[in-house]
Amino acid sequence: MLLLLVGVIWLLARPPVKRAPEAQVEAALALVRGCQFDAARVALEDLKTAHASQAQLDRLQQAVNKAVPACAAHARASQPARKPAARTQSAPPPDPSTRHLLAEAERHLEAADYRAAIDKMEVCIGMLDPSSRACAALKRKAEGLQASMERCLAGGREWIGGRCQS
């Protein structure tokens, strides 16, 4: 009996649950329609703490779902058209493995070991980066020097310092 009495007193004395005023919901909807999503997110949090009804929260969520594509399209349309960037003739920087092989090939060229440089560049082109202009250019240079050295030596002359000596 005492428990029933306490329950009745509690029902009569408890503070009423305040619902979010419709004006707060309308203000949040206006923010959404204006594509101000950060401010609308804050307003949504305020509505949740103000105990907005599920119907009010659903209405706001539906407005957000409708507004996002429209706001995105508007943002794209308002941006100035981008001019295509001028293409540069320089190639993108090679990856670390390619750079390493290029450095090794350069060292082989300096040591007049053209065959080893050619081999390194064949690995670079065949296995790492078939589109590498640097590897292809260094391979052509090494092949040219190898052919020049062979002609020089076949003619009975000496190859010193990357040049044929008479």
C-alpha positions as CSV (number, residue, x, y, z in Angstrom):
1,M,0.0,0.0,0.0
2,L,2.8,2.3,0.9
3,L,4.4,1.6,-2.5
4,L,1.3,2.5,-4.3
5,L,1.0,5.7,-2.4
6,V,4.7,6.6,-3.2
7,G,4.0,5.8,-6.9
8,V,1.0,8.1,-7.1
9,I,2.8,11.0,-5.3
10,W,5.7,10.6,-7.7
11,L,3.4,10.7,-10.8
12,L,1.8,13.9,-9.5
13,A,4.9,15.6,-8.3
14,R,7.3,14.7,-11.1
15,P,8.4,17.5,-13.4
16,P,6.8,17.4,-16.8
17,V,9.0,16.2,-19.7
18,K,9.6,19.3,-21.8
19,R,9.5,18.7,-25.6
20,A,11.7,20.8,-27.9
21,P,9.8,23.8,-29.1
22,E,8.8,23.7,-32.7
23,A,10.7,26.9,-33.3
24,Q,14.0,25.1,-32.5
25,V,13.2,22.4,-35.0
26,E,12.3,25.0,-37.6
27,A,15.6,26.8,-36.9
28,A,17.6,23.6,-37.4
29,L,15.7,22.9,-40.6
30,A,16.5,26.4,-41.9
31,L,20.2,25.7,-41.2
32,V,20.0,22.4,-43.2
33,R,18.3,24.1,-46.1
34,G,21.0,26.8,-46.1
35,C,23.7,24.0,-46.3
36,Q,25.1,25.0,-42.9
37,F,25.7,21.5,-41.7
38,D,28.1,22.2,-38.8
39,A,25.6,24.6,-37.2
40,A,22.7,22.1,-38.0
41,R,24.7,19.4,-36.2
42,V,25.0,21.6,-33.1
43,A,21.2,22.4,-33.3
44,L,20.5,18.7,-33.5
45,E,22.5,18.0,-30.3
46,D,20.6,20.8,-28.6
47,L,17.3,19.2,-29.8
48,K,18.4,15.9,-28.4
49,T,19.1,17.5,-25.0
50,A,15.8,19.3,-25.1
51,H,14.1,15.9,-25.5
52,A,12.8,16.5,-29.0
53,S,10.3,13.9,-30.1
54,Q,11.4,11.1,-32.4
55,A,9.1,12.5,-35.1
56,Q,11.0,15.9,-34.9
57,L,14.4,14.2,-35.1
58,D,13.2,12.1,-38.1
59,R,11.9,15.2,-39.9
60,L,15.3,16.8,-39.4
61,Q,17.2,13.7,-40.6
62,Q,15.0,13.5,-43.7
63,A,15.8,17.2,-44.4
64,V,19.5,16.5,-44.1
65,N,19.3,13.5,-46.4
66,K,17.5,15.6,-49.1
67,A,19.8,18.7,-48.6
68,V,23.2,16.9,-48.9
69,P,23.0,16.1,-52.6
70,A,21.6,19.6,-53.5
71,C,24.2,21.4,-51.4
72,A,27.0,19.3,-53.0
73,A,25.7,20.1,-56.5
74,H,25.5,23.8,-55.6
75,A,29.0,23.8,-54.2
76,R,30.4,22.2,-57.4
77,A,28.5,24.7,-59.5
78,S,29.7,27.7,-57.6
79,Q,33.4,26.7,-57.8
80,P,35.2,28.3,-60.8
81,A,36.1,25.9,-63.6
82,R,39.5,24.6,-63.2
83,K,41.9,25.1,-66.1
84,P,43.8,21.9,-67.0
85,A,47.3,22.1,-65.6
86,A,50.0,22.6,-68.2
87,R,51.8,19.3,-68.8
88,T,55.4,19.4,-68.1
89,Q,57.9,17.5,-69.9
90,S,59.6,16.2,-66.8
91,A,58.9,12.7,-65.7
92,P,57.7,11.9,-62.2
93,P,60.5,11.1,-59.8
94,P,61.4,7.5,-59.9
95,D,60.7,5.2,-57.0
96,P,63.5,4.2,-54.6
97,S,64.4,0.9,-56.3
98,T,64.7,2.7,-59.7
99,R,66.8,5.5,-58.1
100,H,69.1,2.9,-56.6
101,L,69.6,1.1,-59.9
102,L,70.2,4.4,-61.7
103,A,72.8,5.3,-59.1
104,E,74.5,1.9,-59.5
105,A,74.5,2.2,-63.3
106,E,76.1,5.7,-63.0
107,R,78.8,4.2,-60.9
108,H,79.4,1.5,-63.4
109,L,79.6,4.1,-66.2
110,E,82.2,6.1,-64.3
111,A,84.2,2.9,-63.8
112,A,83.9,2.1,-67.6
113,D,82.0,-1.1,-66.8
114,Y,79.4,-0.4,-69.5
115,R,78.1,-4.0,-69.7
116,A,77.2,-3.9,-65.9
117,A,75.4,-0.5,-66.4
118,I,73.4,-2.0,-69.4
119,D,72.5,-5.0,-67.2
120,K,71.3,-2.8,-64.4
121,M,69.1,-0.7,-66.8
122,E,67.6,-3.9,-68.3
123,V,66.6,-4.9,-64.8
124,C,65.2,-1.4,-64.3
125,I,63.2,-1.4,-67.5
126,G,62.1,-5.0,-67.4
127,M,61.3,-5.6,-63.8
128,L,60.7,-2.3,-62.1
129,D,59.6,0.5,-64.3
130,P,59.1,-0.2,-68.0
131,S,58.0,3.5,-68.6
132,S,61.1,5.0,-67.0
133,R,62.7,7.4,-69.4
134,A,65.7,7.8,-67.1
135,C,66.4,4.0,-67.3
136,A,66.0,3.9,-71.0
137,A,68.2,7.0,-71.5
138,L,71.0,5.6,-69.3
139,K,70.8,2.2,-71.1
140,R,71.2,3.9,-74.5
141,K,74.1,5.9,-73.2
142,A,75.8,2.8,-71.8
143,E,75.1,0.9,-75.0
144,G,76.7,3.7,-77.1
145,L,79.7,3.8,-74.8
146,Q,80.1,0.0,-75.0
147,A,79.9,0.0,-78.8
148,S,82.4,2.9,-79.0
149,M,84.8,1.1,-76.6
150,E,84.5,-2.2,-78.7
151,R,85.3,-0.3,-81.9
152,C,88.2,1.5,-80.3
153,L,89.7,-1.8,-79.0
154,A,89.0,-3.6,-82.2
155,G,91.0,-0.9,-84.0
156,G,94.0,-1.6,-81.8
157,R,93.7,1.6,-79.7
158,E,93.3,2.1,-76.0
159,W,90.1,3.1,-74.2
160,I,91.0,5.5,-71.3
161,G,88.7,7.7,-69.3
162,G,85.7,7.0,-71.5
163,R,87.5,8.0,-74.6
164,C,89.4,6.2,-77.4
165,Q,93.1,7.1,-77.3
166,S,95.3,6.8,-80.4
